[in-house]
Amino acid sequence: MVFVQYVEFDTLREIAGTSINSSYQLVGPVFAVNPRIIAFHNSTDVDLYISTNGSTNMLRIASNSFKIHDLEANKSETGDNLFPQSVGIWVKETSEGTPTMGDFWVEAIYSKPG
């Protein structure tokens, strides 16, 4: 029996750089699916911190750059590596200060049975 998986793009999440400050801001809705690939894009003029709990600095993304995390690239034989549902992406400024231009956005790809 062949199992087919279809790839889908999840809702784009974005926030204006001028809305980012020293407190964590939720970027769009929490995930209702389990992303397999997640991309962070920072077109602002400062580095930013990223969090999944809104309080802990977990990743830092340089200004005018992006990061792509393929969670399925190195999965183990025991199961899938997926981003959890009901988790949001939060963003805040670093010690470089508040962005004066640009945006921050998150793109996610998930799969579902065919």
DRENTORKOL-3810 file (N, C-alpha, C; in nm, 4 decimals):
REM DRENTORKOL-3810
@n.u->0.0840; n.v->-0.1175; n.w->0.0000; ca.u->0.0000; ca.v->0.0000; ca.w->0.0000; c.u->0.0889; c.v->0.1244; c.w->0.0000
@n.u->0.0544; n.v->0.2210; n.w->-0.0813; ca.u->0.1299; ca.v->0.3446; ca.w->-0.0929; c.u->0.0581; c.v->0.4551; c.w->-0.0173
@n.u->0.1310; n.v->0.5252; n.w->0.0679; ca.u->0.0747; ca.v->0.6383; ca.w->0.1414; c.u->0.1244; c.v->0.7665; c.w->0.0758
@n.u->0.0331; n.v->0.8535; n.w->0.0419; ca.u->0.0664; ca.v->0.9796; ca.w->-0.0239; c.u->0.0545; c.v->1.0925; c.w->0.0780
@n.u->0.1513; n.v->1.1807; n.w->0.0775; ca.u->0.1488; ca.v->1.3007; ca.w->0.1607; c.u->0.1504; c.v->1.4217; c.w->0.0683
@n.u->0.0623; n.v->1.5162; n.w->0.0938; ca.u->0.0599; ca.v->1.6403; ca.w->0.0173; c.u->0.1250; c.v->1.7512; c.w->0.0988
@n.u->0.2016; n.v->1.8341; n.w->0.0333; ca.u->0.2674; ca.v->1.9474; ca.w->0.0980; c.u->0.1763; c.v->2.0691; c.w->0.0861
@n.u->0.1610; n.v->2.1382; n.w->0.1974; ca.u->0.0779; ca.v->2.2587; ca.w->0.2017; c.u->0.1566; c.v->2.3725; c.w->0.2674
@n.u->0.1304; n.v->2.4947; n.w->0.2228; ca.u->0.1852; ca.v->2.6131; ca.w->0.2881; c.u->0.0872; c.v->2.6577; c.w->0.3954
@n.u->0.1384; n.v->2.6908; n.w->0.5121; ca.u->0.0528; ca.v->2.7398; ca.w->0.6193; c.u->0.0349; c.v->2.8909; c.w->0.6032
@n.u->-0.0527; n.v->2.9480; n.w->0.6838; ca.u->-0.0792; ca.v->3.0913; ca.w->0.6823; c.u->0.0490; c.v->3.1713; c.w->0.7047
@n.u->0.0717; n.v->3.2714; n.w->0.6233; ca.u->0.1864; ca.v->3.3606; ca.w->0.6403; c.u->0.1659; c.v->3.4428; c.w->0.7666
@n.u->0.2703; n.v->3.4519; n.w->0.8467; ca.u->0.2665; ca.v->3.5313; ca.w->0.9692; c.u->0.3661; c.v->3.6449; c.w->0.9537
@n.u->0.3228; n.v->3.7679; n.w->0.9782; ca.u->0.4149; ca.v->3.8805; ca.w->0.9638; c.u->0.3810; c.v->3.9936; c.w->1.0597
@n.u->0.4842; n.v->4.0743; n.w->1.0859; ca.u->0.4696; ca.v->4.1893; ca.w->1.1750; c.u->0.5613; c.v->4.3001; c.w->1.1232
@n.u->0.5129; n.v->4.4223; n.w->1.1273; ca.u->0.5935; ca.v->4.5371; ca.w->1.0862; c.u->0.7070; c.v->4.5586; c.w->1.1853
@n.u->0.8226; n.v->4.5921; n.w->1.1347; ca.u->0.9378; ca.v->4.6150; ca.w->1.2216; c.u->0.9129; c.v->4.7226; c.w->1.3250
@n.u->0.8374; n.v->4.8243; n.w->1.2882; ca.u->0.8096; ca.v->4.9340; ca.w->1.3824; c.u->0.7160; c.v->4.8926; c.w->1.4951
@n.u->0.6555; n.v->4.7726; n.w->1.4850; ca.u->0.5703; ca.v->4.7199; ca.w->1.5931; c.u->0.6493; c.v->4.6338; c.w->1.6912
@n.u->0.7757; n.v->4.6095; n.w->1.6603; ca.u->0.8612; ca.v->4.5255; ca.w->1.7449; c.u->0.9320; c.v->4.6133; c.w->1.8466
@n.u->0.9308; n.v->4.5702; n.w->1.9728; ca.u->0.9965; ca.v->4.6481; ca.w->2.0782; c.u->1.0655; c.v->4.5537; c.w->2.1767
@n.u->1.0854; n.v->4.5990; n.w->2.3002; ca.u->1.1589; ca.v->4.5192; ca.w->2.3988; c.u->1.0755; c.v->4.4088; c.w->2.4633
@n.u->0.9460; n.v->4.4054; n.w->2.4355; ca.u->0.8590; ca.v->4.2977; ca.w->2.4844; c.u->0.8273; c.v->4.2034; c.w->2.3687
@n.u->0.8175; n.v->4.0755; n.w->2.3967; ca.u->0.7863; ca.v->3.9795; ca.w->2.2916; c.u->0.6489; c.v->4.0070; c.w->2.2312
@n.u->0.6407; n.v->4.0048; n.w->2.0982; ca.u->0.5175; ca.v->4.0227; ca.w->2.0221; c.u->0.4870; c.v->3.8926; c.w->1.9486
@n.u->0.3634; n.v->3.8462; n.w->1.9558; ca.u->0.3228; ca.v->3.7263; ca.w->1.8829; c.u->0.3117; c.v->3.7607; c.w->1.7349
@n.u->0.3717; n.v->3.6784; n.w->1.6511; ca.u->0.3699; ca.v->3.7009; ca.w->1.5062; c.u->0.2595; c.v->3.6141; c.w->1.4462
@n.u->0.1435; n.v->3.6727; n.w->1.4232; ca.u->0.0309; ca.v->3.5989; ca.w->1.3651; c.u->-0.0262; c.v->3.4964; c.w->1.4609
@n.u->-0.1090; n.v->3.4065; n.w->1.4073; ca.u->-0.1731; ca.v->3.3060; ca.w->1.4928; c.u->-0.0778; c.v->3.1933; c.w->1.5321
@n.u->-0.1143; n.v->3.1198; n.w->1.6362; ca.u->-0.0387; ca.v->3.0003; ca.w->1.6728; c.u->-0.0603; c.v->2.8952; c.w->1.5641
@n.u->0.0266; n.v->2.7954; n.w->1.5597; ca.u->0.0154; ca.v->2.6919; ca.w->1.4572; c.u->-0.1022; c.v->2.5988; c.w->1.4861
@n.u->-0.1835; n.v->2.5757; n.w->1.3846; ca.u->-0.2926; ca.v->2.4786; ca.w->1.3929; c.u->-0.2520; c.v->2.3477; c.w->1.3256
@n.u->-0.1316; n.v->2.3456; n.w->1.2689; ca.u->-0.0762; ca.v->2.2283; ca.w->1.2014; c.u->0.0625; c.v->2.2023; c.w->1.2597
@n.u->0.1275; n.v->2.0956; n.w->1.2132; ca.u->0.2640; ca.v->2.0634; ca.w->1.2568; c.u->0.3623; c.v->2.0935; c.w->1.1436
@n.u->0.4225; n.v->2.2122; n.w->1.1410; ca.u->0.5159; ca.v->2.2442; ca.w->1.0332; c.u->0.6371; c.v->2.1503; c.w->1.0300
@n.u->0.6769; n.v->2.1141; n.w->0.9100; ca.u->0.7971; ca.v->2.0340; ca.w->0.8871; c.u->0.9145; c.v->2.1240; c.w->0.8498
@n.u->0.8829; n.v->2.2346; n.w->0.7837; ca.u->0.9840; ca.v->2.3336; ca.w->0.7464; c.u->0.9331; c.v->2.4688; c.w->0.7926
@n.u->1.0218; n.v->2.5464; n.w->0.8538; ca.u->0.9840; ca.v->2.6789; ca.w->0.9012; c.u->1.0951; c.v->2.7766; c.w->0.8628
@n.u->1.0552; n.v->2.8930; n.w->0.8104; ca.u->1.1507; ca.v->2.9941; ca.w->0.7666; c.u->1.1222; c.v->3.1260; c.w->0.8380
@n.u->1.2274; n.v->3.1889; n.w->0.8863; ca.u->1.2190; ca.v->3.3185; ca.w->0.9522; c.u->1.2888; c.v->3.4210; c.w->0.8634
@n.u->1.2216; n.v->3.5325; n.w->0.8349; ca.u->1.2769; ca.v->3.6378; ca.w->0.7496; c.u->1.2790; c.v->3.7685; c.w->0.8273
@n.u->1.3933; n.v->3.8333; n.w->0.8303; ca.u->1.4089; ca.v->3.9600; ca.w->0.9006; c.u->1.4592; c.v->4.0649; c.w->0.8022
@n.u->1.3702; n.v->4.1521; n.w->0.7565; ca.u->1.4126; ca.v->4.2600; ca.w->0.6667; c.u->1.4271; c.v->4.3924; c.w->0.7417
@n.u->1.4322; n.v->4.3850; n.w->0.8759; ca.u->1.4497; ca.v->4.5072; ca.w->0.9546; c.u->1.5967; c.v->4.5473; c.w->0.9576
@n.u->1.6227; n.v->4.6608; n.w->1.0198; ca.u->1.7585; ca.v->4.7140; ca.w->1.0274; c.u->1.8309; c.v->4.6767; c.w->1.1569
@n.u->1.7759; n.v->4.5816; n.w->1.2347; ca.u->1.8408; ca.v->4.5340; ca.w->1.3572; c.u->1.8240; c.v->4.3830; c.w->1.3706
@n.u->1.9110; n.v->4.3211; n.w->1.4517; ca.u->1.8945; ca.v->4.1796; ca.w->1.4853; c.u->1.7706; c.v->4.1633; c.w->1.5728
@n.u->1.7104; n.v->4.0436; n.w->1.5701; ca.u->1.5908; ca.v->4.0166; ca.w->1.6495; c.u->1.6043; c.v->3.8843; c.w->1.7232
@n.u->1.5376; n.v->3.8744; n.w->1.8379; ca.u->1.5271; ca.v->3.7484; ca.w->1.9105; c.u->1.3960; c.v->3.6799; c.w->1.8729
@n.u->1.3990; n.v->3.5464; n.w->1.8671; ca.u->1.2814; ca.v->3.4656; ca.w->1.8379; c.u->1.2594; c.v->3.3711; c.w->1.9556
@n.u->1.1315; n.v->3.3480; n.w->1.9878; ca.u->1.0944; ca.v->3.2602; ca.w->2.0980; c.u->0.9694; c.v->3.1819; c.w->2.0610
@n.u->0.9505; n.v->3.0659; n.w->2.1238; ca.u->0.8253; ca.v->2.9925; ca.w->2.1070; c.u->0.7402; c.v->2.9971; c.w->2.2339
@n.u->0.7923; n.v->3.0613; n.w->2.3395; ca.u->0.7129; ca.v->3.0723; ca.w->2.4624; c.u->0.6890; c.v->3.2175; c.w->2.5052
@n.u->0.7418; n.v->3.3122; n.w->2.4307; ca.u->0.7187; ca.v->3.4529; ca.w->2.4597; c.u->0.7960; c.v->3.5089; c.w->2.5764
@n.u->0.8946; n.v->3.4325; n.w->2.6258; ca.u->0.9737; ca.v->3.4840; ca.w->2.7378; c.u->1.1216; c.v->3.4487; c.w->2.7295
@n.u->1.1558; n.v->3.3413; n.w->2.6602; ca.u->1.2956; ca.v->3.2958; ca.w->2.6527; c.u->1.3543; c.v->3.3268; c.w->2.5160
@n.u->1.4716; n.v->3.3916; n.w->2.5131; ca.u->1.5416; ca.v->3.4152; ca.w->2.3869; c.u->1.5939; c.v->3.2812; c.w->2.3363
@n.u->1.5414; n.v->3.2330; n.w->2.2240; ca.u->1.5778; ca.v->3.1004; ca.w->2.1734; c.u->1.6637; c.v->3.1055; c.w->2.0477
@n.u->1.6358; n.v->3.1992; n.w->1.9597; ca.u->1.7139; ca.v->3.2175; ca.w->1.8376; c.u->1.7394; c.v->3.3660; c.w->1.8185
@n.u->1.8485; n.v->3.3963; n.w->1.7515; ca.u->1.8774; ca.v->3.5346; ca.w->1.7130; c.u->1.8936; c.v->3.5356; c.w->1.5620
@n.u->1.8246; n.v->3.6280; n.w->1.4972; ca.u->1.8340; ca.v->3.6382; ca.w->1.3524; c.u->1.8876; c.v->3.7755; c.w->1.3154
@n.u->1.9921; n.v->3.7756; n.w->1.2345; ca.u->2.0586; ca.v->3.8991; ca.w->1.1955; c.u->1.9671; c.v->3.9862; c.w->1.1093
@n.u->1.9931; n.v->4.1149; n.w->1.1112; ca.u->1.9159; ca.v->4.2069; ca.w->1.0271; c.u->1.9350; c.v->4.1697; c.w->0.8798
@n.u->1.8313; n.v->4.1923; n.w->0.8019; ca.u->1.8337; ca.v->4.1655; ca.w->0.6579; c.u->1.8838; c.v->4.0254; c.w->0.6252
@n.u->1.8282; n.v->3.9261; n.w->0.6955; ca.u->1.8680; ca.v->3.7877; ca.w->0.6700; c.u->1.7496; c.v->3.6948; c.w->0.6905
@n.u->1.7738; n.v->3.5654; n.w->0.6723; ca.u->1.6694; ca.v->3.4657; ca.w->0.6939; c.u->1.7324; c.v->3.3375; c.w->0.7443
@n.u->1.6486; n.v->3.2533; n.w->0.8054; ca.u->1.6887; ca.v->3.1205; ca.w->0.8511; c.u->1.5802; c.v->3.0227; c.w->0.8091
@n.u->1.6225; n.v->2.9069; n.w->0.7613; ca.u->1.5282; ca.v->2.8009; ca.w->0.7271; c.u->1.5644; c.v->2.6782; c.w->0.8083
@n.u->1.4656; n.v->2.6213; n.w->0.8751; ca.u->1.4864; ca.v->2.5004; ca.w->0.9541; c.u->1.4015; c.v->2.3888; c.w->0.8946
@n.u->1.4692; n.v->2.2866; n.w->0.8407; ca.u->1.4015; ca.v->2.1695; ca.w->0.7865; c.u->1.4034; c.v->2.0634; c.w->0.8954
@n.u->1.2949; n.v->2.0528; n.w->0.9682; ca.u->1.2886; ca.v->1.9642; ca.w->1.0837; c.u->1.2894; c.v->1.8168; c.w->1.0458
@n.u->1.2579; n.v->1.7858; n.w->0.9227; ca.u->1.2531; ca.v->1.6473; ca.w->0.8768; c.u->1.3834; c.v->1.6028; c.w->0.8109
@n.u->1.4786; n.v->1.6925; n.w->0.7938; ca.u->1.6012; ca.v->1.6602; ca.w->0.7208; c.u->1.6819; c.v->1.5485; c.w->0.7866
@n.u->1.6889; n.v->1.5478; n.w->0.9160; ca.u->1.7717; ca.v->1.4495; ca.w->0.9867; c.u->1.6897; c.v->1.3718; c.w->1.0892
@n.u->1.5700; n.v->1.3334; n.w->1.0504; ca.u->1.4834; ca.v->1.2649; ca.w->1.1463; c.u->1.5361; c.v->1.1254; c.w->1.1785
@n.u->1.4975; n.v->1.0794; n.w->1.2951; ca.u->1.5403; ca.v->0.9470; ca.w->1.3391; c.u->1.4433; c.v->0.8412; c.w->1.2880
@n.u->1.4766; n.v->0.7183; n.w->1.3078; ca.u->1.3894; ca.v->0.6099; ca.w->1.2653; c.u->1.2701; c.v->0.5915; c.w->1.3597
@n.u->1.2715; n.v->0.6605; n.w->1.4729; ca.u->1.1646; ca.v->0.6433; ca.w->1.5719; c.u->1.0436; c.v->0.7325; c.w->1.5466
@n.u->1.0519; n.v->0.8271; n.w->1.4529; ca.u->0.9350; ca.v->0.9102; ca.w->1.4270; c.u->0.9692; c.v->1.0416; c.w->1.3596
@n.u->0.8662; n.v->1.1197; n.w->1.3372; ca.u->0.8807; ca.v->1.2476; ca.w->1.2694; c.u->0.9324; c.v->1.3550; c.w->1.3644
@n.u->1.0012; n.v->1.4521; n.w->1.3074; ca.u->1.0423; ca.v->1.5725; ca.w->1.3792; c.u->0.9538; c.v->1.6851; c.w->1.3292
@n.u->0.8561; n.v->1.7225; n.w->1.4085; ca.u->0.7603; ca.v->1.8237; ca.w->1.3672; c.u->0.7536; c.v->1.9355; c.w->1.4699
@n.u->0.7232; n.v->2.0559; n.w->1.4224; ca.u->0.6998; ca.v->2.1674; ca.w->1.5119; c.u->0.5628; c.v->2.1471; c.w->1.5746
@n.u->0.5456; n.v->2.1698; n.w->1.7036; ca.u->0.4171; ca.v->2.1398; ca.w->1.7688; c.u->0.3048; c.v->2.2360; c.w->1.7294
@n.u->0.1829; n.v->2.1842; n.w->1.7329; ca.u->0.0645; ca.v->2.2679; ca.w->1.7148; c.u->0.0444; c.v->2.3533; c.w->1.8393
@n.u->-0.0342; n.v->2.4563; n.w->1.8261; ca.u->-0.0712; ca.v->2.5467; ca.w->1.9359; c.u->0.0462; c.v->2.6238; c.w->1.9929
@n.u->0.1565; n.v->2.6298; n.w->1.9186; ca.u->0.2728; ca.v->2.7083; ca.w->1.9595; c.u->0.2830; c.v->2.8266; c.w->1.8643
@n.u->0.3159; n.v->2.9412; n.w->1.9197; ca.u->0.3321; ca.v->3.0606; ca.w->1.8383; c.u->0.4774; c.v->3.0994; c.w->1.8241
@n.u->0.5021; n.v->3.1902; n.w->1.7327; ca.u->0.6352; ca.v->3.2483; ca.w->1.7140; c.u->0.6287; c.v->3.3912; c.w->1.7679
@n.u->0.7197; n.v->3.4200; n.w->1.8567; ca.u->0.7272; ca.v->3.5509; ca.w->1.9208; c.u->0.8576; c.v->3.6180; c.w->1.8797
@n.u->0.8582; n.v->3.7501; n.w->1.8728; ca.u->0.9772; ca.v->3.8235; ca.w->1.8305; c.u->0.9914; c.v->3.9497; c.w->1.9156
@n.u->1.1179; n.v->3.9876; n.w->1.9414; ca.u->1.1452; ca.v->4.1140; ca.w->2.0116; c.u->1.2817; c.v->4.1665; c.w->1.9697
@n.u->1.3064; n.v->4.2901; n.w->2.0044; ca.u->1.4345; ca.v->4.3531; ca.w->1.9709; c.u->1.5475; c.v->4.2970; c.w->2.0553
@n.u->1.6699; n.v->4.3152; n.w->2.0085; ca.u->1.7898; ca.v->4.2827; ca.w->2.0855; c.u->1.8448; c.v->4.4132; c.w->2.1439
@n.u->1.9657; n.v->4.4087; n.w->2.1944; ca.u->2.0283; ca.v->4.5292; ca.w->2.2500; c.u->2.0595; c.v->4.6331; c.w->2.1423
@n.u->2.0434; n.v->4.5953; n.w->2.0136; ca.u->2.0661; ca.v->4.6915; ca.w->1.9050; c.u->1.9560; c.v->4.7967; c.w->1.8968
@n.u->1.8438; n.v->4.7723; n.w->1.9654; ca.u->1.7353; ca.v->4.8696; ca.w->1.9673; c.u->1.6180; c.v->4.8296; c.w->1.8803
@n.u->1.5221; n.v->4.9215; n.w->1.8726; ca.u->1.3967; ca.v->4.8988; ca.w->1.8007; c.u->1.4161; c.v->4.9169; c.w->1.6512
@n.u->1.3579; n.v->4.8284; n.w->1.5700; ca.u->1.3661; ca.v->4.8466; ca.w->1.4245; c.u->1.2997; c.v->4.9772; c.w->1.3805
@n.u->1.3569; n.v->5.0411; n.w->1.2816; ca.u->1.2995; ca.v->5.1635; ca.w->1.2265; c.u->1.2432; c.v->5.1421; c.w->1.0870
@n.u->1.2643; n.v->5.0214; n.w->1.0325; ca.u->1.2144; ca.v->4.9908; ca.w->0.8983; c.u->1.2081; c.v->4.8401; c.w->0.8792
@n.u->1.1404; n.v->4.7966; n.w->0.7751; ca.u->1.1358; ca.v->4.6555; ca.w->0.7401; c.u->1.0282; c.v->4.5784; c.w->0.8145
@n.u->1.0306; n.v->4.4462; n.w->0.7958; ca.u->0.9312; ca.v->4.3558; ca.w->0.8529; c.u->0.9984; c.v->4.2282; c.w->0.9010
@n.u->0.9235; n.v->4.1505; n.w->0.9774; ca.u->0.9640; ca.v->4.0153; ca.w->1.0161; c.u->0.8488; c.v->3.9243; c.w->0.9786
@n.u->0.8798; n.v->3.8098; n.w->0.9151; ca.u->0.7726; ca.v->3.7168; ca.w->0.8806; c.u->0.8179; c.v->3.5727; c.w->0.8907
@n.u->0.7173; n.v->3.4859; n.w->0.9053; ca.u->0.7400; ca.v->3.3425; ca.w->0.9237; c.u->0.6608; c.v->3.2672; c.w->0.8171
@n.u->0.7287; n.v->3.1756; n.w->0.7496; ca.u->0.6648; ca.v->3.0879; ca.w->0.6520; c.u->0.6799; c.v->2.9452; c.w->0.7008
@n.u->0.5750; n.v->2.8655; n.w->0.6852; ca.u->0.5797; ca.v->2.7276; ca.w->0.7314; c.u->0.5187; c.v->2.6357; c.w->0.6265
@n.u->0.5752; n.v->2.5149; n.w->0.6174; ca.u->0.5261; ca.v->2.4124; ca.w->0.5271; c.u->0.4963; c.v->2.2880; c.w->0.6095
@n.u->0.3833; n.v->2.2272; n.w->0.5829; ca.u->0.3442; ca.v->2.1050; ca.w->0.6522; c.u->0.2946; c.v->2.0050; c.w->0.5499
@n.u->0.2747; n.v->1.8815; n.w->0.5909; ca.u->0.2192; ca.v->1.7816; ca.w->0.5007; c.u->0.0957; c.v->1.7206; c.w->0.5633
@n.u->0.0096; n.v->1.6690; n.w->0.4765; ca.u->-0.1117; ca.v->1.6028; ca.w->0.5243; c.u->-0.1366; c.v->1.4815; c.w->0.4363
@n.u->-0.2043; n.v->1.3846; n.w->0.4894; ca.u->-0.2306; ca.v->1.2622; ca.w->0.4105; c.u->-0.3102; c.v->1.2924; c.w->0.2849
@n.u->-0.2790; n.v->1.2199; n.w->0.1791; ca.u->-0.3470; ca.v->1.2399; ca.w->0.0508; c.u->-0.4743; c.v->1.1640; c.w->0.0372
END
